C-alpha cells in the first residue's frame, strides 16, 4: 500500500499526497544518506489524513432521491445519512408513519464524488442479528464491484 509521506527537513514539513488513506510519518536523522538510502529512526506514527484534509462533497443517489452531503470518505458519508434515516425510524411514535418510513428506506445507493463513483447495496432488517442482536432497524452495506 502506498502511503503519502510526511517528512521533516530542517523543521519544515512537506507532503506527498499520492494516496489519501493515511500518512506515514518518518523522521529522518539529520538528512544523512548512506549508499543512496536515508537512515531512518524506527519510529512510524500513522496519522489519519482526515485531520489534514478538508471535507469533500458527495452526491448520494438512491434512485428516487438525490442528496448532496459532505464528508471525508464516501462510505462514511453514506453511513452518516443512513443513520439519520434510522434515527427517524426509531424516534417516530406514530406506527403508520413508521410503516411508511420503513417501506421507503433505500436498498441501493450510488455515491459519486469528483474522483469516483461507488455503488452500495443496503440490506435493512427490522431486528438485528448476530453482533447487533436486539437492535431495531439495522442496515448492512455491501460494496458492489
N, C-alpha and C positions, 0 to 999 in steps of 0.2 A: 504494500500500500504506500503510495506517495504522500508524504506529509509536507505541508509548507514548513519552512524552517525560519525560526526567529533567531537571528544571530546578533551578537553584541560585538561591535567593532569600536573600541575606544568609547564605550558608553552610549553609542547611538544605535538603536535597533533598526534593522531593515527587514522587510517582509517579502517572502516569495509565496504568493497566494495561488499556487497551481492547483491546489485541492482545498476545498472548504470544509473538510470534516473535522480536522483537529490541527493544532500547531505543535510541532515537536520543538522544544526549547533546548538549544545546545549552547553551552557556554565554552568558549574557546580559551585556551591557555596562552595569553599574550600574542595570539595570532601567529604562533610559530608553526612552520611546516617542516615535516620530516619526510623525505623521499616523496614529495608531492602530496602527502596526506596531512591533515590537520590533527594535532594531538587534542583529544577531547577529554574533558572531565567525564567521569562516569555518572553524570547527573542528567537525567532526562525527565523533564516535567511536561506533562501533557496538559495543555490548556484548551478549553473549549473555545472555538473561534467565535462563538456567539457573543463573547464579551467584546470582541474587536470589530465585529461586523454589524452593520445596521440591518433592520428588518427589510424583507423583500415583499413584494405584492404577489399574491396568488389568486387565481380565479378558480373557484370551486364550481364545477358544473355537474348537476345532479340529473340532467335531462329535463326536468320540469322547471328548475330554477337555477340561476347563476348568482353566486355570491362572491364579492371581492373581499379578501382578508389579507392581513399582514402577518408575517412570521419569519422564522429563520429556516425552517425545514418544511417541505411540502406535506409530509406525513403528519408532523406535529400540528401544522395549521389545520389540517383536516380533522384531526382528533379533537382539537380545541372547539371547532364548530360543532362536531357531533356530540360532544359533552354538553354543549348548550342545549341541543335538541333533547338529549337525555334528561337534563335537569328540568326542562319544561314538562316532560312526561311525568317525572317524579313529583313535581310540586303542584301540578294541577289537581284540584279536588273533584271537579265535575267529571263523572265517569263517561258521559257521552263525548266530552271534549278529549278525554284521554284516548278513547277508542278512535276518534277522528285523527288525532295526532299519531297514534300507533300505526294506522293504515297509511299515513303519508310519510313515514320515515324512509329515507333513501336507501336503495340496495346497491347502487353503483355510483361511483364518483370519479370524476376526472379532475386532477389538479394540474393546472398549467401555470407556468411562470415564463419569464423572458427566455430562460435557458432550456427548459424541459417540460415534458408532458408525461404525467404518470396516471395510470388507471388503477383504481382500487375496487374490490368487491367488499361490500359491507354486509356481514351476517348479524342480524339482530335477533335476540332471544328475550322472551318475556321474563324468564327466570334463568339466572346464571348457573353454570355447571362447572365442575372441577374447581379451578382456582377461585372463581367468583361465585361459588355456590351460595344461594340465598339472595344474591343481589338481583334487583329488578331492572329490566330494560338494559341489558348489556349488549355490546356490539364487539365484533371481531373484524379486523381488517386483513385482507389478503391482497397483496400487490399482484396485478396481472402483468404478464410478460408482454 
